[in-house]
Amino acid sequence: MEQLVYFFGSLMFFLALGIPISLVLVLCSIVLMYAGGAWDVMTIPNIMVDGANNFPLMAIPFFVFAGEIMAAGGLSKRVVQLAQLLIGRVKGGLGYAAILASVIFAGLMGSSVGEAAALGGLLLPMMTQVGYNPGRAGGIIASGAILGPIIPPSTNFIILGSTVSLSVTKLFMIGLFPGFLLGVGLMVVWWFVVRKDGYTETITFTREEALAILKDASPAFLLPVLLLGGIRFGVFTPTEGGAFAAVFAIFVCMVYYRELSFRELLRVSAAAARTTAVVMLIVATATAVGYFITMAQIPRHIVTLFSGLIDSPNLLLLVIMMFLLVAGMVMDLTPNVLIFAPVFYPLIQQAGIDPYHFGLLFILNLGIGVITPPVGTVLYVVCGIGNIKIGELVAKMMPFIIVEVIILFLLVFFPKLSLIPLGWLM
């Protein structure tokens, strides 16, 4: 139990100092190593190398690369146009289009920050131009961005699967229906917002424009179908699917659209490499923390601490979800997954909770964290793009956050909402 205090105490202390998360994880590893009396300066570097040398994690750079190409190569604006065509005729059409575009984007990029940046850059100027409140416009884009970690291909499901030895394919499939449920929930809230705020704008296209949009946006629909179909039916693994997505994106943007030059491809490659480096550094340092957490038997201490709740799975899930909601407010999604998944999975296995259902709840809960202050990365992306004050953004997006939390707890108490669709898909 002493090691548990050392871990959480050092984690909170270093985070409070504003130290970058990767360095915080290294410092926590040093504290745990020193407290455990196993001092060896080469232990942490060796574990970090082993942690990054993981075949399933190779899918991450491929999906990041594909997402960067799609954002730079013209696919983003075509997805937005398609969403406007499909749902823009109703009042408040731009808001509905933003939600639908978030669903489509989630099936292309798998990243909440990338989704918020791409959609924010395209839609925020259009929404403010027709009279939307900037905070409300930013709020719908930010709240839709949490679909990125839920709807496959999600890089966070890949990290979770490799961390606790779960099938990434099953994790992908269990995220589909709840992701669509979140999209519907956001649309219901937007229906009330439109009437409260008095938005009346609609978007219409001529027949020729509609046909052109459908033709141009067809690759945006084709990629998720080919990708998920290929993974589901064993044509390729999630890692090979990431490589397929990258090659598909290059072909579409350089050959079909001809909007991505070779020089631009090199710039995009560099940006994807930087993003991947950040993620993999966090993975490596979190692996070191995980090693010392295991050596200190912290998962066993957690099981002992919650042992009174093991016979009440719903109550146990409720307590864990409340803890993760707070954790998501102070730390980003990826390090939370890497730190707390190995801690909580032994506990939920003893309680007889389905590991894939818990994986869905885990990622959805921490996904909500990326749109909540003080460390919500998506908030700062949207504020920067739209020049919105963070207080105004949080206040105007609160109805969307509330409905997402409600859906989270619906899934907690009604696990069949995720498990029955998973049975159909698998």
C-alpha positions as CSV (number, residue, x, y, z in Angstrom):
1,M,0.0,0.0,0.0
2,E,3.0,2.3,0.6
3,Q,4.0,1.9,-3.0
4,L,0.5,3.0,-4.1
5,V,0.9,6.2,-2.0
6,Y,4.3,6.8,-3.6
7,F,2.9,6.3,-7.1
8,F,-0.2,8.6,-6.8
9,G,1.6,11.1,-4.7
10,S,4.5,11.5,-7.2
11,L,2.2,11.5,-10.2
12,M,0.0,14.3,-8.8
13,F,3.0,16.3,-7.5
14,F,4.9,16.3,-10.8
15,L,1.7,17.0,-12.8
16,A,1.0,20.0,-10.6
17,L,4.4,21.4,-11.4
18,G,3.4,21.5,-15.1
19,I,6.1,19.1,-16.2
20,P,5.5,17.4,-19.6
21,I,3.7,14.1,-19.2
22,S,6.4,11.9,-20.7
23,L,8.9,13.3,-18.2
24,V,6.4,12.9,-15.4
25,L,6.2,9.2,-16.2
26,V,10.0,8.8,-16.2
27,L,10.2,10.6,-12.8
28,C,7.4,8.4,-11.4
29,S,9.3,5.4,-12.6
30,I,12.4,6.6,-10.8
31,V,10.4,7.2,-7.6
32,L,8.9,3.7,-7.7
33,M,12.3,2.1,-8.5
34,Y,13.9,3.9,-5.6
35,A,11.1,3.0,-3.2
36,G,11.3,-0.6,-4.3
37,G,15.0,-0.8,-3.6
38,A,15.9,-2.1,-7.1
39,W,18.1,0.8,-8.2
40,D,19.6,0.3,-11.7
41,V,20.1,3.2,-14.1
42,M,19.7,1.0,-17.2
43,T,16.4,-0.6,-16.1
44,I,14.2,2.3,-17.3
45,P,15.8,2.8,-20.7
46,N,15.6,-0.9,-21.4
47,I,12.0,-1.1,-20.5
48,M,11.2,1.9,-22.6
49,V,12.8,0.3,-25.7
50,D,10.9,-2.9,-25.1
51,G,7.6,-1.0,-24.6
52,A,7.9,0.8,-27.9
53,N,9.0,-2.4,-29.7
54,N,5.5,-3.8,-30.0
55,F,4.1,-5.0,-33.3
56,P,0.4,-4.0,-32.8
57,L,1.6,-0.4,-32.0
58,M,2.9,-0.2,-35.6
59,A,-0.6,0.5,-36.6
60,I,-0.4,3.9,-34.9
61,P,2.0,5.6,-37.3
62,F,0.1,4.3,-40.2
63,F,-3.2,5.6,-39.1
64,V,-1.7,8.9,-38.0
65,F,0.0,9.2,-41.4
66,A,-3.3,8.4,-43.2
67,G,-5.1,11.0,-41.2
68,E,-2.6,13.7,-41.9
69,I,-2.8,13.0,-45.6
70,M,-6.6,13.1,-45.6
71,A,-6.6,16.4,-43.8
72,A,-4.1,18.0,-46.2
73,G,-5.2,16.3,-49.4
74,G,-8.8,17.6,-49.9
75,L,-10.7,14.7,-48.3
76,S,-11.6,16.8,-45.2
77,K,-13.6,19.4,-47.1
78,R,-15.3,16.8,-49.2
79,V,-16.5,15.0,-46.0
80,V,-17.9,18.3,-44.8
81,Q,-19.7,18.9,-48.1
82,L,-21.1,15.4,-48.0
83,A,-22.5,15.9,-44.5
84,Q,-24.0,19.2,-45.5
85,L,-25.6,17.5,-48.5
86,L,-27.1,14.7,-46.4
87,I,-28.5,16.8,-43.5
88,G,-28.0,20.5,-44.2
89,R,-31.6,21.1,-45.4
90,V,-33.0,21.3,-41.9
91,K,-32.8,24.4,-39.7
92,G,-29.4,24.6,-38.0
93,G,-28.0,22.5,-40.8
94,L,-24.4,23.4,-40.2
95,G,-24.6,22.0,-36.7
96,Y,-26.1,18.8,-37.8
97,A,-23.5,18.6,-40.6
98,A,-20.7,19.1,-38.0
99,I,-22.0,16.1,-36.0
100,L,-22.4,13.9,-39.1
101,A,-19.0,14.9,-40.3
102,S,-17.6,14.0,-36.9
103,V,-19.0,10.5,-37.3
104,I,-17.5,10.1,-40.8
105,F,-14.2,11.6,-39.7
106,A,-13.9,9.2,-36.8
107,G,-14.0,6.4,-39.3
108,L,-11.2,7.9,-41.2
109,M,-8.8,9.4,-38.6
110,G,-9.2,7.8,-35.2
111,S,-8.0,10.9,-33.4
112,S,-10.0,13.4,-31.4
113,V,-7.4,16.2,-31.8
114,G,-6.9,15.7,-35.5
115,E,-10.7,15.6,-36.0
116,A,-11.2,18.8,-34.0
117,A,-8.5,20.6,-35.9
118,A,-9.7,19.5,-39.4
119,L,-13.4,20.2,-38.8
120,G,-12.8,23.3,-36.8
121,G,-10.7,24.8,-39.5
122,L,-13.4,24.1,-42.1
123,L,-16.6,24.7,-40.2
124,L,-16.0,27.3,-37.5
125,P,-15.6,30.2,-40.0
126,M,-18.8,29.1,-41.8
127,M,-20.8,28.7,-38.6
128,T,-19.8,32.1,-37.2
129,Q,-20.4,33.7,-40.6
130,V,-24.1,32.7,-40.6
131,G,-24.6,34.0,-37.0
132,Y,-23.8,31.0,-34.7
133,N,-22.5,31.9,-31.3
134,P,-18.8,31.1,-31.4
135,G,-18.8,29.2,-28.2
136,R,-21.8,27.1,-29.3
137,A,-20.2,26.4,-32.7
138,G,-16.9,25.4,-31.1
139,G,-18.8,23.3,-28.5
140,I,-20.5,21.1,-31.1
141,I,-17.2,20.5,-32.9
142,A,-15.3,19.8,-29.7
143,S,-18.0,17.4,-28.3
144,G,-18.2,15.6,-31.7
145,A,-14.4,15.1,-31.6
146,I,-14.7,12.4,-28.8
147,L,-16.1,10.1,-31.5
148,G,-12.5,9.7,-32.8
149,P,-11.4,7.5,-29.9
150,I,-14.6,5.4,-30.1
151,I,-15.4,4.7,-33.7
152,P,-12.8,2.6,-35.4
153,P,-10.0,2.9,-36.4
154,S,-9.2,4.3,-33.0
155,T,-5.5,4.6,-32.0
156,N,-6.5,4.5,-28.4
157,F,-8.2,1.1,-28.8
158,I,-4.9,-0.1,-30.4
159,I,-2.9,1.2,-27.4
160,L,-5.4,-0.4,-24.9
161,G,-5.4,-3.7,-26.8
162,S,-1.6,-3.9,-26.8
163,T,-1.4,-2.9,-23.1
164,V,-3.8,-5.5,-21.7
165,S,-3.6,-8.2,-24.4
166,L,-7.1,-7.7,-25.9
167,S,-8.1,-8.2,-29.5
168,V,-7.9,-4.9,-31.3
169,T,-10.4,-6.2,-33.9
170,K,-13.0,-6.8,-31.1
171,L,-12.3,-3.4,-29.6
172,F,-12.8,-1.8,-33.0
173,M,-16.2,-3.6,-33.4
174,I,-17.5,-2.8,-29.9
175,G,-17.0,0.9,-30.5
176,L,-19.2,1.1,-33.6
177,F,-22.8,1.1,-32.2
178,P,-22.0,3.3,-29.1
179,G,-20.2,5.7,-31.4
180,F,-23.4,6.1,-33.6
181,L,-25.5,6.3,-30.4
182,L,-23.3,9.3,-29.3
183,G,-23.8,10.9,-32.6
184,V,-27.6,10.5,-32.3
185,G,-27.5,11.9,-28.8
186,L,-25.6,15.0,-29.9
187,M,-28.1,15.6,-32.7
188,V,-31.0,15.4,-30.2
189,V,-29.3,18.0,-28.0
190,W,-28.6,20.2,-31.1
191,W,-32.3,20.0,-32.0
192,F,-33.1,21.7,-28.7
193,V,-30.2,24.2,-29.1
194,V,-31.4,25.3,-32.5
195,R,-34.8,26.2,-31.1
196,K,-33.3,27.9,-28.0
197,D,-30.7,29.9,-29.9
198,G,-33.0,30.6,-32.9
199,Y,-30.8,29.3,-35.7
200,T,-32.7,29.2,-39.1
201,E,-30.0,28.7,-41.7
202,T,-30.3,25.8,-44.2
203,I,-28.0,24.5,-46.8
204,T,-29.2,23.5,-50.3
205,F,-27.5,22.3,-53.4
206,T,-28.5,21.9,-57.1
207,R,-28.8,18.5,-58.6
208,E,-25.5,18.9,-60.4
209,E,-23.7,20.0,-57.2
210,A,-25.2,17.1,-55.3
211,L,-24.0,14.6,-57.9
212,A,-20.5,16.2,-57.9
213,I,-20.3,16.0,-54.1
214,L,-21.4,12.4,-54.0
215,K,-18.8,11.5,-56.6
216,D,-16.0,13.4,-54.9
217,A,-16.9,12.1,-51.4
218,S,-17.2,8.4,-52.4
219,P,-13.7,7.6,-51.2
220,A,-14.6,8.9,-47.8
221,F,-17.3,6.2,-47.5
222,L,-15.3,3.5,-49.3
223,L,-12.3,3.7,-46.9
224,P,-14.0,2.8,-43.6
225,V,-16.0,0.0,-45.4
226,L,-12.9,-1.6,-46.9
227,L,-10.9,-1.0,-43.7
228,L,-13.4,-2.5,-41.2
229,G,-14.5,-5.2,-43.6
230,G,-10.9,-6.2,-44.2
231,I,-10.1,-6.3,-40.5
232,R,-13.4,-8.0,-39.5
233,F,-13.1,-10.8,-42.1
234,G,-9.4,-11.4,-41.6
235,V,-8.1,-10.0,-44.8
236,F,-5.5,-8.0,-42.9
237,T,-4.6,-7.3,-39.3
238,P,-5.3,-3.8,-37.7
239,T,-1.6,-3.0,-38.3
240,E,-1.8,-4.1,-42.0
241,G,-5.1,-2.1,-42.1
242,G,-3.3,1.0,-41.1
243,A,-0.8,0.5,-43.9
244,F,-3.7,0.0,-46.3
245,A,-5.4,3.2,-45.1
246,A,-2.1,5.2,-45.7
247,V,-1.7,3.8,-49.2
248,F,-5.4,4.4,-50.0
249,A,-5.1,8.0,-48.7
250,I,-2.0,8.7,-50.8
251,F,-3.7,7.3,-53.9
252,V,-6.9,9.2,-53.4
253,C,-5.3,12.6,-52.6
254,M,-2.5,12.5,-55.1
255,V,-4.1,10.6,-58.0
256,Y,-7.9,10.9,-57.7
257,Y,-8.1,14.5,-56.3
258,R,-4.6,15.6,-57.4
259,E,-4.6,18.1,-54.5
260,L,-1.5,16.7,-52.7
261,S,1.9,17.3,-54.4
262,F,5.0,15.3,-53.6
263,R,6.5,18.3,-51.7
264,E,3.3,18.5,-49.6
265,L,3.5,14.7,-49.0
266,L,7.0,15.2,-47.5
267,R,5.7,18.0,-45.2
268,V,2.7,15.8,-44.2
269,S,5.1,12.9,-43.5
270,A,7.2,15.0,-41.2
271,A,4.1,16.2,-39.3
272,A,2.9,12.6,-38.9
273,A,6.4,11.6,-37.7
274,R,6.3,14.3,-35.1
275,T,2.9,13.2,-33.9
276,T,3.9,9.6,-33.8
277,A,7.1,10.4,-31.9
278,V,5.1,12.1,-29.2
279,V,2.7,9.2,-28.8
280,M,5.4,6.6,-28.8
281,L,7.5,8.5,-26.3
282,I,4.5,8.5,-24.0
283,V,3.9,4.7,-24.7
284,A,7.6,4.0,-23.8
285,T,7.6,6.0,-20.6
286,A,4.2,4.7,-19.5
287,T,5.5,1.1,-20.1
288,A,8.3,1.8,-17.6
289,V,5.8,3.1,-15.0
290,G,3.6,0.0,-15.7
291,Y,6.6,-2.3,-15.1
292,F,7.3,-0.8,-11.7
293,I,3.5,-0.7,-10.9
294,T,3.5,-4.4,-11.5
295,M,6.7,-5.0,-9.5
296,A,5.2,-3.0,-6.6
297,Q,2.0,-5.2,-6.8
298,I,-0.1,-2.1,-7.0
299,P,-2.8,-3.9,-9.1
300,R,-3.1,-6.4,-6.2
301,H,-3.4,-3.5,-3.7
302,I,-6.2,-2.0,-5.9
303,V,-8.0,-5.3,-6.0
304,T,-7.8,-5.4,-2.1
305,L,-8.9,-1.8,-1.8
306,F,-12.0,-2.5,-4.0
307,S,-12.6,-6.1,-2.8
308,G,-15.9,-5.1,-1.1
309,L,-17.3,-4.1,-4.5
310,I,-16.3,-7.2,-6.5
311,D,-19.7,-8.9,-5.8
312,S,-21.5,-5.7,-7.1
313,P,-20.2,-5.2,-10.7
314,N,-22.4,-2.2,-11.5
315,L,-21.3,-0.4,-8.3
316,L,-17.7,-1.2,-9.0
317,L,-18.0,0.1,-12.5
318,L,-19.7,3.2,-11.2
319,V,-16.8,3.9,-8.8
320,I,-14.2,3.3,-11.4
321,M,-16.0,5.5,-13.9
322,M,-16.1,8.4,-11.4
323,F,-12.4,8.0,-10.7
324,L,-11.6,8.0,-14.5
325,L,-13.8,11.1,-15.1
326,V,-11.6,13.0,-12.6
327,A,-8.4,11.5,-14.0
328,G,-9.4,12.5,-17.5
329,M,-9.7,16.1,-16.4
330,V,-6.1,16.3,-15.2
331,M,-4.3,14.1,-17.7
332,D,-4.5,13.3,-21.4
333,L,-6.2,10.2,-22.8
334,T,-3.1,8.1,-23.9
335,P,-1.2,8.2,-20.6
336,N,-4.4,7.5,-18.7
337,V,-4.9,4.4,-20.8
338,L,-1.3,3.2,-20.3
339,I,-1.2,3.9,-16.5
340,F,-4.7,2.8,-15.4
341,A,-5.6,-0.1,-17.7
342,P,-3.1,-2.5,-16.2
343,V,-4.3,-1.4,-12.7
344,F,-8.0,-1.9,-13.2
345,Y,-8.2,-4.9,-15.6
346,P,-7.3,-7.5,-12.9
347,L,-10.0,-6.0,-10.8
348,I,-12.8,-6.2,-13.4
349,Q,-11.7,-9.7,-14.3
350,Q,-12.3,-10.8,-10.7
351,A,-15.7,-9.1,-10.8
352,G,-16.6,-11.0,-14.0
353,I,-17.1,-7.9,-16.1
354,D,-16.7,-8.3,-19.8
355,P,-13.2,-7.0,-20.7
356,Y,-14.3,-5.5,-24.0
357,H,-17.3,-3.8,-22.6
358,F,-15.0,-2.3,-19.9
359,G,-12.5,-1.3,-22.6
360,L,-15.3,0.7,-24.4
361,L,-16.3,2.4,-21.1
362,F,-12.7,3.1,-20.3
363,I,-11.9,4.9,-23.6
364,L,-15.3,6.7,-23.8
365,N,-14.8,8.0,-20.2
366,L,-11.3,9.2,-20.9
367,G,-12.4,10.6,-24.3
368,I,-14.8,12.9,-22.4
369,G,-11.7,14.1,-20.5
370,V,-10.2,15.6,-23.7
371,I,-13.1,18.1,-23.8
372,T,-13.1,19.0,-20.1
373,P,-10.9,21.6,-18.4
374,P,-8.2,22.1,-17.2
375,V,-6.2,19.7,-19.5
376,G,-8.7,19.1,-22.3
377,T,-6.5,19.1,-25.4
378,V,-9.4,19.4,-27.8
379,L,-10.6,22.5,-26.0
380,Y,-7.4,24.3,-26.6
381,V,-7.3,23.2,-30.3
382,V,-10.9,24.6,-30.9
383,C,-10.2,27.8,-28.9
384,G,-7.0,28.4,-30.9
385,I,-8.8,27.9,-34.3
386,G,-11.9,29.9,-33.4
387,N,-10.3,32.5,-31.2
388,I,-12.8,31.6,-28.5
389,K,-12.3,32.1,-24.7
390,I,-12.1,28.7,-23.0
391,G,-14.7,29.7,-20.3
392,E,-17.2,30.6,-23.1
393,L,-16.5,27.4,-24.9
394,V,-17.0,25.2,-21.8
395,A,-20.2,27.0,-20.8
396,K,-21.8,26.6,-24.3
397,M,-20.8,23.0,-24.8
398,M,-22.1,21.9,-21.3
399,P,-25.4,20.4,-22.7
400,F,-23.3,18.2,-25.1
401,I,-21.0,17.0,-22.3
402,I,-24.0,16.2,-20.1
403,V,-25.6,13.9,-22.8
404,E,-22.3,12.2,-23.4
405,V,-21.9,11.4,-19.7
406,I,-25.6,10.2,-19.6
407,I,-24.8,7.8,-22.5
408,L,-21.6,6.6,-20.7
409,F,-23.7,5.7,-17.6
410,L,-26.4,4.1,-19.7
411,L,-23.7,1.8,-21.1
412,V,-22.5,1.1,-17.5
413,F,-25.9,-0.1,-16.4
414,F,-27.0,-1.7,-19.7
415,P,-24.0,-3.5,-21.0
416,K,-26.1,-5.2,-23.7
417,L,-26.2,-1.9,-25.6
418,S,-22.6,-2.7,-26.5
419,L,-22.3,-6.4,-26.2
420,I,-25.4,-7.4,-28.4
421,P,-24.2,-5.3,-31.4
422,L,-20.7,-6.8,-30.8
423,G,-22.2,-10.3,-31.1
424,W,-23.9,-9.3,-34.4
425,L,-20.7,-7.8,-35.8
426,M,-18.4,-10.7,-34.7
